[in-house]
């Protein structure tokens, strides 16, 4: 199953939780859910060859905030996404060093740095929360029959 912004999944974390639940079962336990974003790219235009949506912004962070509200208290969800500097995403094809500089700057800040430390610690722990509990919290108030795109 491929999930991407082009497929309508700007942030596929709910789909990942659903898949894990179906593959591993409700009683499987985990200690860390890592979500990596590609950074805020500002307002973009999408052209899939059939439809053109001008001025659309893929709101990955909205989904992340909703998930954090749902499962944040379980202390298993970690989201990292560079918040500025990657707006000209096409220009980095030949400038990996510039992209790396923005990522390094992001990770050097206090909040992402301490979150990264907690994420690494959590990933080494035995499972602490069942997928059933995570799924219940992540989808609180959202119908499982409705796509979360």
Phi, psi and omega in degrees: 000120180258126179238124180211170178299323179296331178272006178095004180250085179297321175221102188275023187300322177295320179294324177296316179297316178300314181298314179300318179300314182289327181280313188262342178094162186296329186272351178301141183243145177218167182238351185207128170243116182255124179241119180251123178262165180260012177091161178280125182252009180073201181281130182233161174250134180253133177226105182264013180091340180243308182244143175242123177245108182271142176074015180280140173241122179285114189265072178298322184290331176298313179298317180300317178297319179297316179295317180299321176297323182282314186243005181304320182290347178278349178058042177234351186258125180230124182239128176233127180202120179301129187266348175202161178100347180252017183302323180267057189307328180290333184286347184276358182306320181257000185234061179300326180300321179294317179297315180299323179298318179294321178293316178301318178298316180299312183288342179281345179290155185302308185296307179298325180295314180290324176298320179296319177300315179295322179297315179297317178298314181297322183293340179269354182274158170295156179304133184246342183226137180284152176298329177300314180293319179296314181297316179300317181287321183292332184251015179304124179080004181238130177292133178289347179274346181265125177302143183266023181283000000 
